[in-house]
Amino acid sequence: MPSTPLSQALRHLWTLEPFAYSLRVFIALAGVMVLCWWRGDMASLIPLFLGIIASALAETDDNWQDRLRALLVTLGCFTVAALAVELLFDRPWLFATGLALSTFAMTMLGAVNQRYATIASATLILAIYTMIGLEQRGAAALDELWHEPALLVAGAAWYGAISVVWCALFSRQPLKQALAQVFRELARYLVLKSALFEPLRDLDVEARRLALARQNGRVVEALNQAKEMLFRRLPGQRDGGKLDRYLHLYFIAQDIHERASSTHYPYVDLAAAFFHHDVLFRAQRLLDQQGRACKALSRALLLNRSFDHAQSGRALEDLDASVAHLRAQGRPEWRDLLHSLEALVANLATLERALAGAQQPEPGAEGGDDTLYDRTPRGVKDVRERILVQLTPGSPVFRHALRLTVTLVTGYGVLHLIHPTQGYWILLTSVFVCRPSFGATRRFLWQRIQGTVLGLVAGWALITLFPAPLVQAAIAVLAGVAFFALRGRHYTLATASITLMVLCCFNQVGDGFGLIWPRLFDTLLGAGIAGLAVLLILPDWQGRRLHRQAAAALAANRAYLGAILDQYDQGKRDDLGYRLARRNAHNADAELSTLLGNVLQEPGPFRKDADTGLRFLLHSHTLLNYLSTLGAHRGEGEGTRDAPIGELATAIEASLERLAHGLARREPVAGEDEAFGMLTARLERLAGEETQGARRLLQTQLALIGRQLGPLREVAAQLVAR
């Protein structure tokens, strides 16, 4: 039966990650709105809405059993928080003490894992929602303390029930979307990588490599998210055929990532040697077509369709023919470069086979270890240890917990000092604006202010144009849905939406126009307090951590090299130890890229090391590319580590360890002795004489890694000296 435009549009909506989230919120908000309208009890609308929002903010990605357990924990936390606010509301000193202790404790829970952080943050938000309700209607009598908390928790339970049922019915959809995101990011990475093969004079290779390093961070983030989603669904479900297919798609994505991030030779040298030939254009086209194939695979995965990678297959044949033509010319000056080009073609051919395997992934086809590393806490002892290790002023989590605590207590003191109308919006703004880093806080601060102004203007206009309560109720529901649809990528519009929802809801039970100026004033005040706190209270300037993160990247690369060399000795094994070393190296590279992005958003005096850090990222990522090449070709020859290779490998590992140690302690970085340079030069000569492909590649890549340590050492010395 042919599909109609409507069915195609609905199918497309189903593939969008925010759609299901927004649809759940719509069902919850619309259901509450209809109930309150039918019962004529619009006074209950606001607490029910706020409970739904808090529950949706607390939602974690799990299988339905774990989501049900998380919901019960969330509802318990919500109940305690709401009742505590009710009991202490008229006792300012006790309230301030409880606010400080609970804020610090709940923020420190974020050190355990993301699930704890999400529930703790939502609990804090619900506590402030309770304060807003109390401020509006006044403190309740002792026999009515339960009323407001009951409505808030009922709204939260209503959304939670929808979420659990939805998860039971569509448990695979978030995982498909996460894997599709992985292949979309890989597609962008491959397209950026193809730009490096453009044989142009005066090509800004460094700028393109830097863009590639930043995109690598996005690929790593997508892989980590998909891995966590897989892990939450694996226990007790390993017999599910679809889940096993998704697991092997994840491993295919890891393999594609390692091969895509490989560098077989400096691209400038290749461009200079083959400037008048088409081989690099062929390589560029192949990578571009493989990127398009990854994008097609992403969409096919969401739509349960097959995908076509015939264009990349033909591009591979053309590249192979071009290299064969160059080889037939027999020019001796090209011999070493052609070895690297042939290794590149072999790598891209294996990548092409991985894409073909993604068409119908067969569980267990590789015969490898499909274990995933479990990072979840194991019991109360593990939770306690993770929190205790962060209880130090040097911990970013501790600093953020202290800043947020001071921010909320200060906001509470200010609202009692000046008694603004609807003053508890100050605390709510501070919670959403105060972020762990200065750059993130500044970005959310301005977006929050702009979104609030936009929402207030839109709210004033819509309430004026549509005075009918039923229309305003519909606007409130749609605005609440828009908040959750937009908050991930368009925070300004999301803030405008939630502001519009609040105005429409308050206008159902009172005067929404009277909320406009207080909401604007309180937003400015709360944003200002949060901004000053991040600026003045144990400021976590990212530039001061740059040398430590650079050291972590080098240490992870050293461990990755060790894992690769073990496999050259003992044979290829895609076991957990190797995959963990590879992921740790890419994670450290991504964290360095993220940290530098934060540094660039900090005030001028605190980003003085940014340029040096970017150069370090460039050289560090190039080093990781050379390591990835070794990882991609492991298994092509066992026992290839002879004496010269072993000596240089040991020297490289020792050099990386010394360099990482010096950076971490900010100690002077010593240069390598003459023997290291001689070892590298000797290995380069041996590579030129070698006839066995696997040993030649190992010699070439180790020599490239050895040469890369020089620029890394120079930039590291600059980081240490500042």
C-alpha positions as CSV (number, residue, x, y, z in Angstrom):
1,M,0.0,0.0,0.0
2,P,1.6,3.3,-1.0
3,S,2.4,5.7,1.8
4,T,0.5,9.0,1.9
5,P,2.1,12.4,2.7
6,L,0.5,12.3,6.2
7,S,1.9,8.8,7.0
8,Q,5.3,9.9,5.7
9,A,5.2,13.0,8.0
10,L,4.2,10.9,11.0
11,R,6.9,8.4,10.3
12,H,9.4,11.2,10.1
13,L,8.2,12.7,13.4
14,W,8.6,9.3,15.0
15,T,12.3,9.3,14.1
16,L,12.9,12.6,15.9
17,E,14.3,12.1,19.5
18,P,12.2,14.9,21.1
19,F,8.9,13.7,19.6
20,A,8.2,10.9,21.9
21,Y,9.2,12.9,24.9
22,S,7.0,15.8,23.9
23,L,4.1,13.5,23.1
24,R,4.3,12.0,26.6
25,V,4.2,15.5,28.1
26,F,1.3,16.4,25.9
27,I,-0.7,13.4,27.1
28,A,0.0,14.3,30.7
29,L,-0.7,18.0,30.4
30,A,-3.8,17.6,28.3
31,G,-5.2,14.9,30.6
32,V,-4.7,17.2,33.7
33,M,-6.2,20.2,31.8
34,V,-9.3,18.2,30.8
35,L,-9.7,16.8,34.3
36,C,-9.5,20.2,36.0
37,W,-11.8,21.8,33.4
38,W,-14.4,19.0,33.8
39,R,-14.3,19.2,37.6
40,G,-14.3,23.0,37.6
41,D,-11.2,23.0,39.8
42,M,-8.7,25.1,37.9
43,A,-7.0,26.0,41.2
44,S,-5.4,22.6,41.2
45,L,-4.1,23.1,37.6
46,I,-0.8,24.8,38.5
47,P,0.5,22.3,41.1
48,L,-0.5,19.4,38.9
49,F,1.3,21.0,35.9
50,L,4.4,21.7,38.0
51,G,4.5,18.1,39.3
52,I,4.3,16.9,35.7
53,I,7.2,19.1,34.7
54,A,9.4,18.1,37.6
55,S,8.7,14.4,36.9
56,A,9.5,14.8,33.2
57,L,12.8,16.6,34.2
58,A,13.6,13.6,36.5
59,E,13.0,11.0,33.7
60,T,16.0,8.7,33.1
61,D,16.6,6.3,30.3
62,D,16.1,2.7,31.5
63,N,14.2,-0.4,30.8
64,W,10.7,-0.2,32.2
65,Q,11.5,-2.1,35.4
66,D,14.4,0.2,36.3
67,R,12.3,3.2,35.3
68,L,9.5,2.1,37.6
69,R,12.1,1.8,40.5
70,A,13.5,5.2,39.6
71,L,10.0,6.6,39.6
72,L,9.2,5.3,43.0
73,V,12.5,6.8,44.4
74,T,11.6,10.1,42.6
75,L,8.1,10.2,44.1
76,G,9.6,9.5,47.6
77,C,12.1,12.3,47.2
78,F,9.4,14.7,45.9
79,T,7.1,13.9,48.8
80,V,9.8,14.5,51.4
81,A,10.9,17.7,49.7
82,A,7.4,19.2,49.4
83,L,6.4,18.3,53.0
84,A,9.7,19.7,54.3
85,V,9.0,23.0,52.5
86,E,5.5,23.1,53.9
87,L,6.7,22.5,57.4
88,L,9.6,25.0,57.4
89,F,8.1,27.8,55.2
90,D,7.2,30.1,58.1
91,R,10.5,29.5,59.9
92,P,13.0,31.4,57.8
93,W,16.2,30.4,59.7
94,L,15.3,26.8,59.8
95,F,14.2,27.0,56.2
96,A,17.5,28.6,55.1
97,T,19.4,25.9,57.0
98,G,17.4,23.1,55.4
99,L,17.7,24.8,51.9
100,A,21.5,25.0,52.3
101,L,21.9,21.4,53.5
102,S,19.5,19.8,51.0
103,T,21.0,21.8,48.0
104,F,24.6,20.8,48.8
105,A,23.7,17.1,49.5
106,M,21.5,16.7,46.3
107,T,24.2,18.4,44.1
108,M,26.9,16.1,45.5
109,L,24.7,13.1,44.6
110,G,25.6,14.1,41.0
111,A,29.0,12.6,41.7
112,V,27.5,9.1,41.7
113,N,26.2,9.0,38.2
114,Q,23.8,10.8,35.8
115,R,20.7,9.1,37.1
116,Y,21.3,10.3,40.7
117,A,22.1,13.8,39.4
118,T,18.9,14.0,37.4
119,I,16.6,12.9,40.2
120,A,18.4,15.2,42.7
121,S,18.1,18.2,40.4
122,A,14.4,17.6,39.7
123,T,13.8,17.2,43.5
124,L,15.4,20.6,44.1
125,I,13.2,22.1,41.3
126,L,10.0,20.6,42.8
127,A,10.9,22.0,46.2
128,I,11.1,25.5,44.6
129,Y,7.8,24.8,42.9
130,T,6.3,24.1,46.3
131,M,7.7,27.5,47.5
132,I,6.0,29.3,44.6
133,G,2.7,27.7,45.4
134,L,2.9,28.6,49.0
135,E,3.9,32.1,48.2
136,Q,0.8,32.4,46.0
137,R,-1.8,31.0,48.4
138,G,0.0,31.5,51.8
139,A,1.1,29.0,54.4
140,A,-1.4,26.2,55.0
141,A,-2.9,25.1,58.3
142,L,-1.4,22.0,59.9
143,D,-4.3,19.8,58.8
144,E,-3.9,21.0,55.2
145,L,-0.2,20.6,54.8
146,W,-0.7,17.5,52.7
147,H,-2.8,19.2,50.0
148,E,-0.2,21.0,47.9
149,P,2.4,18.2,48.1
150,A,-0.3,15.7,47.2
151,L,-1.2,17.6,44.0
152,L,2.5,18.0,43.1
153,V,3.2,14.3,43.6
154,A,0.0,13.3,41.9
155,G,1.1,15.2,38.8
156,A,4.5,13.7,39.0
157,A,3.0,10.2,39.4
158,W,0.7,10.7,36.5
159,Y,3.5,11.6,34.1
160,G,5.7,8.8,35.6
161,A,3.0,6.2,34.9
162,I,2.8,7.4,31.3
163,S,6.6,7.2,31.1
164,V,6.7,3.6,32.5
165,V,4.0,2.3,30.1
166,W,5.6,4.1,27.2
167,C,8.9,2.5,28.0
168,A,7.4,-0.9,28.2
169,L,5.7,-0.5,24.8
170,F,8.6,1.3,22.9
171,S,11.7,0.3,24.8
172,R,13.9,0.0,21.7
173,Q,13.0,3.4,20.1
174,P,15.4,5.5,22.3
175,L,18.2,3.0,21.6
176,K,17.6,3.1,17.8
177,Q,17.7,6.9,18.0
178,A,20.9,6.9,19.9
179,L,22.6,4.5,17.4
180,A,21.2,6.6,14.6
181,Q,22.9,9.7,16.2
182,V,26.2,7.8,16.4
183,F,26.1,7.1,12.6
184,R,25.1,10.7,11.9
185,E,28.1,12.0,13.9
186,L,30.3,9.4,12.1
187,A,29.0,10.7,8.8
188,R,30.0,14.3,9.7
189,Y,33.4,13.0,10.9
190,L,34.1,11.2,7.6
191,V,33.1,14.2,5.5
192,L,35.4,16.4,7.6
193,K,38.2,13.8,7.3
194,S,37.7,13.8,3.5
195,A,38.6,17.5,3.4
196,L,42.1,16.7,4.6
197,F,42.8,14.8,1.3
198,E,42.1,17.9,-0.8
199,P,45.5,18.4,-2.6
200,L,45.6,22.2,-2.6
201,R,48.6,24.5,-2.1
202,D,48.5,26.5,1.1
203,L,45.7,24.3,2.5
204,D,45.1,25.2,6.2
205,V,45.5,21.6,7.4
206,E,45.7,22.7,11.1
207,A,42.3,24.4,11.0
208,R,40.7,21.3,9.4
209,R,42.4,19.0,11.9
210,L,41.1,21.1,14.7
211,A,37.6,20.9,13.3
212,L,38.1,17.1,13.1
213,A,39.2,16.9,16.7
214,R,36.1,18.8,17.8
215,Q,33.8,16.5,15.8
216,N,35.6,13.5,17.3
217,G,34.3,14.7,20.7
218,R,30.8,14.7,19.4
219,V,31.3,11.1,18.0
220,V,32.6,10.0,21.4
221,E,29.7,11.6,23.2
222,A,27.2,9.8,20.9
223,L,29.0,6.5,21.4
224,N,29.0,6.8,25.1
225,Q,25.3,7.6,25.2
226,A,24.5,4.6,23.0
227,K,26.7,2.4,25.2
228,E,24.9,3.5,28.4
229,M,21.5,2.9,26.7
230,L,22.6,-0.6,25.6
231,F,23.9,-1.5,29.0
232,R,20.7,-0.5,30.8
233,R,18.7,-2.9,28.5
234,L,21.1,-5.9,28.5
235,P,20.6,-7.5,31.9
236,G,18.1,-10.3,31.6
237,Q,17.4,-9.6,27.9
238,R,20.3,-11.1,26.1
239,D,18.1,-13.5,24.2
240,G,16.4,-10.7,22.3
241,G,17.4,-10.8,18.7
242,K,16.9,-7.1,18.1
243,L,18.9,-6.1,21.1
244,D,21.8,-8.3,20.0
245,R,21.6,-6.6,16.5
246,Y,21.8,-3.2,18.1
247,L,24.8,-4.3,20.3
248,H,26.7,-5.4,17.2
249,L,25.7,-2.3,15.3
250,Y,27.4,-0.4,18.2
251,F,30.5,-2.5,17.8
252,I,30.5,-1.8,14.1
253,A,30.3,1.9,14.8
254,Q,33.3,1.6,17.1
255,D,35.2,-0.2,14.4
256,I,34.3,2.5,11.8
257,H,35.3,5.2,14.3
258,E,38.7,3.6,14.8
259,R,39.3,3.2,11.1
260,A,37.9,6.7,10.2
261,S,40.2,8.3,12.8
262,S,43.3,6.6,11.4
263,T,46.1,8.6,9.8
264,H,48.6,6.6,7.7
265,Y,50.9,9.5,6.7
266,P,51.1,13.3,7.0
267,Y,48.6,14.6,4.5
268,V,50.8,17.6,3.5
269,D,53.6,15.2,2.3
270,L,51.0,13.1,0.4
271,A,49.6,16.2,-1.3
272,A,53.1,17.5,-2.3
273,A,54.1,14.1,-3.8
274,F,50.8,13.4,-5.7
275,F,49.7,16.9,-6.5
276,H,49.4,16.2,-10.2
277,H,47.6,12.9,-9.8
278,D,44.0,12.0,-8.9
279,V,44.7,9.6,-6.1
280,L,44.0,12.0,-3.3
281,F,40.8,13.2,-5.0
282,R,39.8,9.6,-5.2
283,A,40.5,9.1,-1.5
284,Q,38.5,12.3,-0.7
285,R,35.6,11.1,-2.7
286,L,35.6,7.7,-1.1
287,L,35.6,9.2,2.4
288,D,32.8,11.6,1.4
289,Q,30.7,8.7,0.0
290,Q,31.3,6.6,3.1
291,G,30.1,9.6,5.2
292,R,27.0,9.7,3.0
293,A,26.5,6.0,3.5
294,C,26.7,6.4,7.3
295,K,24.1,9.1,7.1
296,A,21.9,6.8,5.0
297,L,22.4,4.0,7.5
298,S,21.3,6.4,10.3
299,R,18.0,7.1,8.5
300,A,17.5,3.5,7.5
301,L,17.9,2.4,11.1
302,L,15.2,4.7,12.2
303,L,12.8,3.8,9.4
304,N,13.6,0.0,9.4
305,R,14.7,0.1,5.8
306,S,17.8,-1.0,3.9
307,F,20.3,1.6,2.8
308,D,22.4,1.9,-0.3
309,H,26.2,2.2,-0.2
310,A,26.9,1.4,-3.8
311,Q,28.4,4.8,-4.5
312,S,31.1,4.3,-1.9
313,G,31.7,0.8,-3.2
314,R,32.4,2.2,-6.7
315,A,34.5,5.0,-5.2
316,L,36.7,2.3,-3.5
317,E,37.2,0.5,-6.8
318,D,38.3,3.8,-8.4
319,L,40.7,4.5,-5.6
320,D,42.2,1.0,-5.8
321,A,42.7,1.4,-9.6
322,S,44.3,4.8,-9.1
323,V,46.9,3.4,-6.6
324,A,47.5,0.4,-8.9
325,H,48.2,2.9,-11.7
326,L,50.8,4.8,-9.6
327,R,52.4,1.5,-8.5
328,A,52.7,0.4,-12.2
329,Q,54.8,3.5,-12.9
330,G,57.6,2.1,-10.7
331,R,59.0,5.5,-9.5
332,P,61.4,4.8,-6.6
333,E,60.7,8.1,-4.9
334,W,57.1,7.1,-4.4
335,R,57.8,3.6,-2.9
336,D,57.4,4.5,0.8
337,L,54.4,6.8,0.1
338,L,52.7,4.1,-1.9
339,H,53.1,1.7,1.0
340,S,51.1,4.1,3.1
341,L,48.6,4.7,0.4
342,E,48.0,0.9,0.0
343,A,47.6,0.7,3.8
344,L,45.0,3.5,3.6
345,V,43.1,1.7,0.8
346,A,43.1,-1.5,2.8
347,N,41.8,0.4,5.8
348,L,39.0,2.0,3.8
349,A,38.2,-1.3,2.2
350,T,37.7,-2.8,5.7
351,L,35.6,0.2,6.6
352,E,33.4,-0.4,3.5
353,R,33.0,-4.0,4.6
354,A,31.9,-2.8,8.0
355,L,29.2,-0.6,6.3
356,A,28.1,-3.7,4.3
357,G,27.9,-5.7,7.6
358,A,25.7,-3.0,9.1
359,Q,23.1,-3.8,6.5
360,Q,22.3,-7.1,8.3
361,P,24.4,-7.2,11.4
362,E,24.9,-10.8,12.6
363,P,25.3,-11.3,16.4
364,G,28.5,-13.1,17.2
365,A,29.8,-12.8,13.6
366,E,33.1,-11.5,14.8
367,G,33.5,-14.1,17.5
368,G,34.8,-11.4,19.9
369,D,34.0,-10.4,23.5
370,D,30.7,-8.4,23.6
371,T,31.0,-7.4,27.2
372,L,30.3,-3.8,28.1
373,Y,32.1,-2.1,31.0
374,D,29.7,-1.4,33.9
375,R,30.2,2.1,35.4
376,T,27.1,2.0,37.6
377,P,27.6,2.0,41.4
378,R,27.4,-1.3,43.2
379,G,25.6,-0.7,46.4
380,V,25.7,1.9,49.2
381,K,29.4,1.5,49.8
382,D,30.2,2.4,46.2
383,V,27.9,5.4,46.3
384,R,29.5,6.6,49.5
385,E,33.0,6.2,48.1
386,R,32.2,8.2,44.9
387,I,30.8,11.0,47.0
388,L,33.6,11.1,49.6
389,V,36.3,11.2,46.9
390,Q,34.6,14.4,45.6
391,L,34.5,16.1,49.0
392,T,37.4,18.4,48.3
393,P,37.7,22.0,47.1
394,G,39.6,20.7,44.1
395,S,36.6,18.8,42.9
396,P,34.4,20.5,40.2
397,V,31.4,18.8,41.7
398,F,32.1,20.1,45.2
399,R,32.7,23.6,43.9
400,H,29.4,23.6,42.0
401,A,27.5,22.3,45.0
402,L,29.0,25.0,47.2
403,R,28.3,27.8,44.6
404,L,24.7,26.6,44.1
405,T,24.1,26.4,47.8
406,V,25.3,30.0,48.4
407,T,23.4,31.1,45.3
408,L,20.0,29.8,46.6
409,V,20.6,30.9,50.2
410,T,21.6,34.4,49.0
411,G,18.5,34.5,46.8
412,Y,16.3,33.5,49.8
413,G,17.9,36.2,51.9
414,V,17.4,38.8,49.1
415,L,13.7,38.0,48.7
416,H,13.1,38.4,52.4
417,L,15.1,41.6,52.4
418,I,13.2,43.3,49.6
419,H,9.9,41.3,49.6
420,P,9.4,41.2,45.8
421,T,6.2,39.9,44.3
422,Q,6.5,36.2,43.4
423,G,10.0,36.3,44.8
424,Y,10.6,32.6,44.7
425,W,11.0,32.8,40.9
426,I,14.5,34.2,41.9
427,L,15.5,30.8,43.2
428,L,14.0,28.9,40.2
429,T,16.0,31.1,37.8
430,S,19.2,30.5,39.8
431,V,18.8,26.8,39.7
432,F,18.4,26.7,36.0
433,V,21.1,29.3,35.3
434,C,23.9,28.3,37.7
435,R,26.1,25.7,35.9
436,P,29.4,24.1,36.8
437,S,31.5,26.3,34.4
438,F,31.6,30.0,33.9
439,G,31.1,29.6,30.1
440,A,28.0,27.5,30.5
441,T,26.5,29.8,33.2
442,R,27.0,32.9,31.0
443,R,25.4,31.2,28.0
444,F,22.4,29.9,30.0
445,L,22.1,33.3,31.8
446,W,21.7,35.3,28.6
447,Q,19.4,32.7,27.0
448,R,17.2,32.6,30.2
449,I,16.9,36.4,30.2
450,Q,16.2,36.6,26.4
451,G,13.7,33.7,26.6
452,T,11.9,35.2,29.6
453,V,11.5,38.5,27.8
454,L,10.3,36.8,24.6
455,G,7.9,34.6,26.6
456,L,6.4,37.5,28.5
457,V,5.8,39.6,25.4
458,A,4.2,36.6,23.7
459,G,2.2,35.8,26.7
460,W,0.9,39.4,27.0
461,A,0.0,39.4,23.3
462,L,-1.8,36.0,23.4
463,I,-3.7,36.6,26.6
464,T,-4.8,39.9,25.2
465,L,-5.8,38.5,21.8
466,F,-7.5,35.3,23.1
467,P,-9.2,36.1,26.4
468,A,-11.3,32.9,26.3
469,P,-10.1,30.6,29.1
470,L,-10.4,27.5,26.9
471,V,-8.0,28.9,24.3
472,Q,-5.6,30.0,27.0
473,A,-5.7,26.5,28.5
474,A,-4.8,25.0,25.1
475,I,-2.0,27.5,24.7
476,A,-0.6,26.5,28.1
477,V,-0.6,22.8,27.1
478,L,1.1,23.5,23.8
479,A,3.7,25.8,25.4
480,G,4.5,23.1,28.0
481,V,5.1,20.6,25.2
482,A,7.2,23.1,23.3
483,F,9.5,23.5,26.4
484,F,10.4,19.9,26.4
485,A,10.7,19.7,22.6
486,L,13.1,22.7,22.5
487,R,15.1,22.6,25.8
488,G,17.9,20.4,24.5
489,R,19.0,22.6,21.6
490,H,17.1,25.9,21.7
491,Y,17.1,26.9,25.3
492,T,16.0,30.5,24.6
493,L,12.8,29.3,22.9
494,A,12.3,26.7,25.6
495,T,12.4,29.4,28.2
496,A,10.0,31.5,26.3
497,S,7.6,28.5,26.0
498,I,7.7,27.7,29.8
499,T,7.2,31.4,30.6
500,L,4.2,31.5,28.3
501,M,2.8,28.4,29.9
502,V,3.1,29.9,33.4
503,L,1.4,33.1,32.3
504,C,-1.5,31.2,30.8
505,C,-1.9,28.9,33.8
506,F,-1.8,31.8,36.3
507,N,-4.4,33.6,34.2
508,Q,-6.8,30.6,34.8
509,V,-6.8,31.2,38.5
510,G,-5.9,34.9,38.8
511,D,-4.3,37.8,36.9
512,G,-1.7,36.6,34.5
513,F,-0.9,40.2,33.6
514,G,0.2,40.9,37.1
515,L,2.9,38.3,36.8
516,I,4.7,39.9,33.9
517,W,6.8,42.5,35.7
518,P,7.6,40.4,38.8
519,R,8.7,37.5,36.6
520,L,11.0,39.7,34.6
521,F,12.4,41.4,37.7
522,D,12.9,38.1,39.5
523,T,14.6,36.5,36.5
524,L,17.1,39.3,36.3
525,L,17.8,39.1,40.0
526,G,18.2,35.4,40.1
527,A,20.4,35.4,37.0
528,G,22.6,38.1,38.4
529,I,23.0,36.3,41.7
530,A,24.0,33.1,39.9
531,G,26.4,34.9,37.6
532,L,28.2,36.6,40.6
533,A,28.4,33.3,42.5
534,V,30.1,31.5,39.6
535,L,32.4,34.5,39.2
536,L,33.4,34.9,42.8
537,I,32.9,31.7,44.8
538,L,35.7,29.2,44.2
539,P,35.6,30.0,40.4
540,D,36.4,26.9,38.4
541,W,38.4,28.5,35.6
542,Q,38.9,25.8,33.1
543,G,42.2,27.2,31.9
544,R,43.7,26.2,35.3
545,R,42.9,22.6,34.6
546,L,44.2,22.6,31.1
547,H,47.6,21.0,32.0
548,R,45.9,18.2,34.0
549,Q,43.5,17.3,31.2
550,A,46.4,17.4,28.7
551,A,48.3,15.0,31.0
552,A,45.2,12.7,31.2
553,A,45.0,12.6,27.4
554,L,48.7,11.6,27.1
555,A,48.3,9.0,29.8
556,A,45.3,7.5,28.1
557,N,47.1,7.4,24.7
558,R,50.0,5.6,26.4
559,A,47.6,3.0,27.8
560,Y,46.0,2.7,24.3
561,L,49.4,2.1,22.7
562,G,50.2,-0.6,25.3
563,A,46.9,-2.4,24.5
564,I,47.6,-2.2,20.8
565,L,51.1,-3.5,21.0
566,D,50.0,-6.5,23.2
567,Q,47.6,-7.4,20.3
568,Y,50.4,-7.2,17.8
569,D,52.3,-9.7,20.0
570,Q,49.4,-12.1,20.8
571,G,46.9,-11.6,18.0
572,K,43.8,-9.5,17.5
573,R,41.1,-9.7,20.2
574,D,38.2,-7.3,20.4
575,D,38.0,-7.9,24.2
576,L,36.8,-5.6,26.9
577,G,40.3,-4.5,27.9
578,Y,41.3,-3.3,24.5
579,R,37.9,-1.6,23.8
580,L,38.2,0.1,27.2
581,A,41.7,1.4,26.5
582,R,40.5,2.7,23.1
583,R,37.4,4.4,24.5
584,N,39.4,6.0,27.4
585,A,41.8,7.5,24.9
586,H,39.0,9.0,22.8
587,N,37.2,10.1,25.9
588,A,40.2,12.0,27.2
589,D,40.7,13.6,23.7
590,A,37.0,14.6,23.8
591,E,37.2,16.0,27.3
592,L,40.2,18.1,26.3
593,S,38.3,19.5,23.4
594,T,35.3,20.3,25.6
595,L,37.5,21.9,28.2
596,L,39.1,24.1,25.6
597,G,35.6,25.1,24.4
598,N,34.8,26.3,27.9
599,V,38.1,28.1,28.2
600,L,37.3,30.1,25.1
601,Q,34.2,31.4,26.8
602,E,35.9,32.6,29.9
603,P,37.1,36.2,30.6
604,G,40.3,37.4,28.8
605,P,42.8,36.9,31.7
606,F,41.7,33.3,32.2
607,R,42.0,32.2,28.6
608,K,45.6,33.1,28.0
609,D,46.5,29.5,27.5
610,A,43.7,28.8,25.0
611,D,45.9,29.1,21.9
612,T,48.6,26.9,23.4
613,G,45.9,24.4,24.5
614,L,44.5,24.3,20.9
615,R,47.9,23.6,19.5
616,F,48.3,20.8,22.1
617,L,44.9,19.4,21.1
618,L,45.9,19.4,17.5
619,H,49.1,17.5,18.2
620,S,47.5,15.2,20.7
621,H,44.7,14.3,18.3
622,T,47.2,13.6,15.5
623,L,49.0,11.3,17.9
624,L,45.7,9.5,18.5
625,N,45.1,9.2,14.8
626,Y,48.5,7.5,14.4
627,L,47.6,5.1,17.3
628,S,44.2,4.4,15.7
629,T,46.0,3.3,12.5
630,L,47.9,0.7,14.5
631,G,44.7,-0.4,16.1
632,A,42.8,-0.6,12.8
633,H,45.5,-2.9,11.3
634,R,46.1,-5.2,14.3
635,G,45.6,-8.8,13.4
636,E,47.3,-8.4,10.0
637,G,50.5,-9.9,11.4
638,E,51.4,-11.5,14.7
639,G,54.8,-11.5,16.3
640,T,56.0,-8.5,14.3
641,R,57.7,-6.8,17.3
642,D,61.4,-7.4,16.7
643,A,64.2,-5.7,18.7
644,P,64.2,-2.3,17.0
645,I,60.4,-2.1,17.1
646,G,60.4,-3.1,20.8
647,E,63.0,-0.6,21.7
648,L,61.2,2.3,20.1
649,A,57.9,1.2,21.5
650,T,59.3,1.0,25.0
651,A,60.9,4.4,24.6
652,I,57.7,6.0,23.3
653,E,55.7,4.6,26.2
654,A,58.3,5.9,28.7
655,S,58.4,9.3,27.0
656,L,54.6,9.6,27.1
657,E,54.5,8.6,30.7
658,R,57.2,11.2,31.6
659,L,55.5,13.9,29.6
660,A,52.1,13.1,31.3
661,H,53.7,13.1,34.7
662,G,55.4,16.5,34.1
663,L,52.2,18.1,32.8
664,A,50.1,16.8,35.7
665,R,52.6,18.2,38.3
666,R,53.4,21.3,36.2
667,E,57.1,20.4,36.3
668,P,59.6,21.3,33.6
669,V,59.4,19.0,30.6
670,A,62.8,17.6,29.6
671,G,63.7,17.0,26.0
672,E,64.5,13.5,24.7
673,D,68.1,12.4,24.4
674,E,69.9,11.7,21.1
675,A,69.3,8.0,21.4
676,F,65.5,8.4,21.0
677,G,66.0,10.4,17.7
678,M,68.4,7.7,16.5
679,L,65.9,5.0,17.3
680,T,63.2,6.8,15.3
681,A,65.5,7.4,12.3
682,R,66.6,3.8,12.4
683,L,63.0,2.5,12.3
684,E,62.2,4.8,9.4
685,R,65.1,3.4,7.4
686,L,64.0,-0.2,8.3
687,A,60.5,0.6,7.2
688,G,61.9,1.7,3.8
689,E,63.7,-1.6,3.4
690,E,60.9,-3.9,4.8
691,T,59.0,-6.1,2.5
692,Q,56.4,-7.5,4.9
693,G,53.4,-5.3,5.0
694,A,52.4,-5.7,8.7
695,R,55.9,-5.1,10.0
696,R,56.4,-2.1,7.7
697,L,53.2,-0.5,8.8
698,L,54.1,-1.0,12.5
699,Q,57.6,0.5,11.9
700,T,56.2,3.5,9.9
701,Q,53.5,4.3,12.5
702,L,55.8,4.0,15.5
703,A,58.3,6.3,13.7
704,L,55.5,8.8,13.0
705,I,54.4,8.6,16.7
706,G,58.0,9.2,17.7
707,R,58.3,12.2,15.5
708,Q,55.0,13.6,16.9
709,L,56.4,13.6,20.4
710,G,58.7,16.5,19.6
711,P,55.9,19.0,18.8
712,L,53.9,17.7,21.8
713,R,56.9,18.2,24.1
714,E,57.3,21.8,22.9
715,V,53.7,22.7,23.5
716,A,53.7,20.9,26.8
717,A,56.7,23.0,27.9
718,Q,54.7,26.2,27.1
719,L,51.7,24.9,29.2
720,V,54.0,24.2,32.1
721,A,55.8,27.5,31.9
722,R,52.7,29.7,32.1
